[in-house]
């Protein structure tokens, strides 16, 4: 009887260990991503881009001197003539207007010149390359965040979110890449950076199927090409750049395995103790 109880106890421990919600670990990793973003002031490089007060996306500063920011073309409804009557740029209580200076429908990139730049804004540099398997951080304002703030877009814009991911596939001719993370409508146009804070792409679209949703970004190669055609000066990220902290080295699957082994050892020890007690 005691052996059966011990086996049941061991089984319960293993089940509890191996069925820990992955979402909780994802939340922990998102906290780490946001800590990395905020520690290095990358959060100050993003703003909300509101088009005609009916749809919004995320924009990011690429040239502070010329007041230039980048977002996705579909954020402004592919409207190449959008101006100060259409575009509002928001960061907390700070707002300004802007106009489209270049738009590329093919790569879904829009270049906007703002009337002003907020104090302390961060200017992103552009990465030279991005490869399959690279670890990334998505920064922006997902639509769920707007709901958290009761549709108060000004409050929401003070607190961009960040999440870790990885580049899972790249289509070089189309300057397109699939990213292994999650985004939402409000993330559109937002920067996707590497562990050094250099922009490797921007959030463009998602494809939803029966079993999964695939998320895509326009790569840094396309961004540089568009900025070159638009005549916009931008910074290329140095090969070596120090940041406040780095990507976490922990692996969720490895953590589960270690936790499971620990639970197994504890279960064995408990079983041995019960068996010895019975013999006594």
C-alpha positions as CSV (number, residue, x, y, z in Angstrom):
1,X,0.0,0.0,0.0
2,X,2.8,2.4,0.9
3,X,4.5,1.6,-2.4
4,X,1.4,2.6,-4.3
5,X,1.1,5.8,-2.4
6,X,4.8,6.6,-3.1
7,X,4.3,5.9,-6.8
8,X,1.3,8.1,-6.9
9,X,3.1,10.9,-5.1
10,X,6.1,10.6,-7.5
11,X,3.7,10.7,-10.5
12,X,2.0,13.8,-9.2
13,X,5.4,15.6,-8.7
14,X,6.5,14.7,-12.2
15,X,3.2,15.8,-13.8
16,X,3.3,19.1,-11.9
17,X,6.9,19.7,-13.0
18,X,6.5,18.8,-16.6
19,X,3.2,20.6,-17.2
20,X,4.2,24.0,-15.9
21,X,2.6,26.6,-18.2
22,X,4.9,27.7,-20.9
23,X,3.0,31.0,-20.9
24,X,4.4,31.8,-17.5
25,X,7.9,31.3,-18.8
26,X,7.1,33.5,-21.8
27,X,5.9,36.2,-19.5
28,X,9.2,36.0,-17.6
29,X,11.1,36.3,-20.8
30,X,9.0,39.3,-21.8
31,X,9.9,40.9,-18.5
32,X,13.6,40.3,-19.4
33,X,13.1,41.8,-22.9
34,X,11.5,44.9,-21.5
35,X,14.2,45.3,-18.9
36,X,16.8,45.2,-21.7
37,X,14.9,47.7,-23.8
38,X,14.3,50.1,-20.9
39,X,17.8,49.8,-19.5
40,X,19.2,50.9,-22.8
41,X,16.6,53.6,-23.5
42,X,15.4,51.9,-26.7
43,X,11.9,52.5,-25.5
44,X,12.5,56.2,-26.1
45,X,13.0,55.5,-29.8
46,X,9.4,54.4,-30.5
47,X,6.2,56.4,-30.8
48,X,2.6,55.8,-31.8
49,X,1.7,56.8,-35.3
50,X,-2.0,57.6,-35.5
51,X,-3.6,57.9,-39.0
52,X,-6.8,59.9,-39.4
53,X,-7.7,59.1,-35.8
54,X,-8.9,55.7,-36.9
55,X,-5.9,53.4,-37.0
56,X,-2.5,53.3,-35.4
57,X,0.8,51.6,-35.5
58,X,4.3,51.9,-34.1
59,X,7.0,54.2,-35.5
60,X,10.7,54.6,-34.6
61,X,13.2,57.4,-35.0
62,X,15.9,56.9,-37.5
63,X,17.2,60.5,-37.9
64,X,16.6,62.9,-35.1
65,X,18.3,65.9,-36.7
66,X,15.9,65.7,-39.7
67,X,13.0,64.5,-37.6
68,X,12.6,61.3,-39.6
69,X,10.8,58.2,-38.4
70,X,9.9,54.9,-40.0
71,X,6.7,52.8,-39.8
72,X,4.8,50.4,-42.0
73,X,3.1,51.7,-45.1
74,X,-0.1,50.0,-44.2
75,X,-0.2,52.0,-40.9
76,X,-1.1,55.1,-43.0
77,X,-3.3,53.0,-45.3
78,X,-0.6,53.2,-48.1
79,X,-1.5,57.0,-48.4
80,X,1.6,58.5,-50.0
81,X,0.1,62.0,-49.7
82,X,-0.8,61.8,-46.0
83,X,0.2,65.0,-44.2
84,X,-0.3,66.9,-41.0
85,X,-4.0,66.7,-41.4
86,X,-3.8,62.9,-41.4
87,X,-0.8,61.9,-39.2
88,X,-0.5,62.4,-35.4
89,X,2.6,61.2,-33.6
90,X,2.2,60.5,-29.9
91,X,4.5,59.8,-27.0
92,X,2.7,60.2,-23.7
93,X,1.4,63.8,-23.3
94,X,3.7,64.9,-26.1
95,X,2.2,65.0,-29.6
96,X,3.1,66.5,-33.0
97,X,2.1,66.2,-36.6
98,X,3.9,64.6,-39.5
99,X,3.8,64.0,-43.3
100,X,4.8,61.1,-45.5
101,X,8.0,61.9,-47.4
102,X,8.5,58.5,-49.0
103,X,6.3,55.3,-49.2
104,X,7.1,51.9,-50.7
105,X,4.1,49.6,-51.0
106,X,6.2,46.6,-52.1
107,X,8.3,46.5,-49.0
108,X,5.5,48.0,-46.7
109,X,7.8,50.9,-45.5
110,X,6.7,54.4,-44.9
111,X,9.1,57.3,-44.1
112,X,7.6,60.2,-42.1
113,X,9.0,63.6,-41.3
114,X,7.7,65.0,-38.0
115,X,7.2,68.6,-37.2
116,X,9.0,68.1,-33.8
117,X,11.0,65.5,-31.9
118,X,10.4,64.7,-28.2
119,X,13.2,65.6,-25.8
120,X,15.4,62.6,-25.0
121,X,14.3,60.6,-28.0
122,X,16.5,57.6,-29.0
123,X,17.8,57.3,-32.5
124,X,18.0,53.7,-33.8
125,X,20.8,52.5,-36.1
126,X,20.3,50.0,-38.8
127,X,22.0,46.6,-38.8
128,X,24.1,45.5,-41.8
129,X,22.6,42.0,-41.9
130,X,20.2,39.6,-40.4
131,X,20.3,35.8,-40.6
132,X,18.1,32.8,-39.9
133,X,18.5,31.9,-36.2
134,X,19.3,35.4,-35.0
135,X,17.7,36.3,-31.7
136,X,15.5,39.4,-31.8
137,X,13.3,41.8,-29.7
138,X,10.1,43.2,-31.0
139,X,9.2,46.6,-29.6
140,X,5.9,48.4,-29.9
141,X,2.3,48.9,-28.9
142,X,0.2,45.8,-29.4
143,X,-3.6,46.3,-29.5
144,X,-4.1,44.4,-26.3
145,X,-2.1,47.1,-24.6
146,X,-4.6,49.7,-25.7
147,X,-7.3,47.7,-24.1
148,X,-5.4,47.5,-20.9
149,X,-5.3,51.3,-20.8
150,X,-9.1,51.5,-21.5
151,X,-8.4,52.9,-25.1
152,X,-6.4,55.8,-23.7
153,X,-3.8,55.9,-26.5
154,X,-1.8,58.6,-24.7
155,X,-1.2,56.6,-21.5
156,X,-0.5,53.5,-23.6
157,X,2.2,55.3,-25.7
158,X,4.3,55.9,-22.5
159,X,4.9,52.2,-22.0
160,X,5.9,50.2,-25.2
161,X,6.1,46.5,-24.8
162,X,8.9,44.2,-25.8
163,X,9.2,40.4,-26.4
164,X,12.0,38.1,-27.4
165,X,11.9,36.0,-30.6
166,X,14.1,34.5,-33.3
167,X,14.4,34.8,-37.0
168,X,13.0,31.5,-38.4
169,X,13.1,32.0,-42.2
170,X,14.4,34.6,-44.7
171,X,13.3,35.2,-48.3
172,X,16.2,37.2,-49.6
173,X,14.8,38.4,-53.0
174,X,11.7,39.8,-51.3
175,X,13.6,41.2,-48.3
176,X,11.1,39.4,-46.1
177,X,11.6,37.2,-43.0
178,X,9.5,35.1,-40.6
179,X,9.9,35.7,-36.9
180,X,9.3,33.2,-34.2
181,X,7.4,35.4,-31.7
182,X,4.0,37.1,-31.5
183,X,2.8,40.5,-32.6
184,X,-0.5,42.3,-32.8
185,X,-2.0,45.0,-35.1
186,X,-0.6,47.9,-33.0
187,X,3.0,46.5,-33.4
188,X,2.8,47.2,-37.2
189,X,5.8,49.3,-38.3
190,X,7.6,48.8,-35.0
191,X,11.3,48.1,-34.8
192,X,12.7,44.6,-34.5
193,X,16.2,44.8,-33.0
194,X,19.0,42.5,-32.3
195,X,20.7,42.1,-28.9
196,X,22.8,45.2,-29.6
197,X,19.7,47.4,-30.3
198,X,20.3,47.7,-34.0
199,X,17.2,47.4,-36.2
200,X,17.1,44.2,-38.2
201,X,13.5,44.7,-39.5
202,X,10.1,46.1,-38.9
203,X,6.8,44.4,-38.2
204,X,4.8,44.0,-41.4
205,X,2.0,41.4,-41.4
206,X,0.8,38.1,-40.1
207,X,-0.8,35.0,-41.8
208,X,-3.3,33.0,-39.8
209,X,-4.0,29.4,-40.7
210,X,-5.9,26.6,-39.1
211,X,-3.2,25.5,-36.8
212,X,-1.0,28.5,-36.4
213,X,-0.3,32.2,-37.1
214,X,2.9,33.2,-38.9
215,X,4.5,36.6,-38.2
216,X,6.7,38.5,-40.7
217,X,9.1,41.4,-40.8
218,X,10.6,43.5,-43.6
219,X,14.3,43.1,-43.2
220,X,17.0,45.7,-42.6
221,X,18.2,45.3,-46.2
222,X,14.8,46.6,-47.5
223,X,14.8,49.4,-44.9
224,X,18.2,50.7,-46.0
225,X,17.2,50.5,-49.7
226,X,14.1,52.6,-49.0
227,X,16.0,55.1,-46.9
228,X,18.6,55.5,-49.6
229,X,16.0,56.1,-52.2
230,X,14.3,58.6,-49.9
231,X,17.6,60.5,-49.4
232,X,17.5,59.9,-45.7
233,X,20.7,59.8,-43.7
234,X,20.9,57.0,-41.2
235,X,23.4,55.3,-38.9
236,X,24.8,51.9,-39.6
237,X,25.2,49.9,-36.4
238,X,28.8,49.2,-35.4
239,X,29.9,45.6,-35.3
240,X,30.6,45.8,-31.6
241,X,28.3,47.8,-29.4
242,X,28.0,47.6,-25.6
243,X,24.6,47.5,-24.0
244,X,23.3,47.6,-20.5
245,X,22.6,43.9,-20.3
246,X,22.2,40.9,-22.7
247,X,19.9,38.2,-23.8
248,X,19.0,35.7,-21.1
249,X,20.9,32.4,-21.6
250,X,18.2,30.3,-20.0
251,X,16.3,27.8,-22.2
252,X,12.7,27.1,-21.2
253,X,12.9,23.5,-22.4
254,X,16.1,22.9,-20.6
255,X,14.6,24.4,-17.4
256,X,11.7,21.9,-17.6
257,X,14.1,19.0,-18.0
258,X,16.2,20.1,-15.0
259,X,13.0,20.6,-13.0
260,X,11.7,17.2,-14.0
261,X,15.0,15.5,-13.0
262,X,14.9,17.3,-9.7
263,X,11.3,16.1,-9.1
264,X,12.3,12.6,-10.0
265,X,15.2,12.5,-7.5
266,X,12.9,13.9,-4.8
267,X,10.3,11.3,-5.6
268,X,12.9,8.5,-5.4
269,X,14.2,9.7,-2.1
270,X,10.7,9.9,-0.7
271,X,10.0,6.3,-1.9
272,X,13.2,5.0,-0.3
273,X,12.2,6.7,3.0
274,X,8.8,5.2,2.9
275,X,10.1,1.7,2.1
276,X,12.7,1.9,4.9
277,X,10.0,3.1,7.3
278,X,7.8,0.1,6.4
279,X,10.7,-2.4,7.0
280,X,11.3,-0.9,10.5
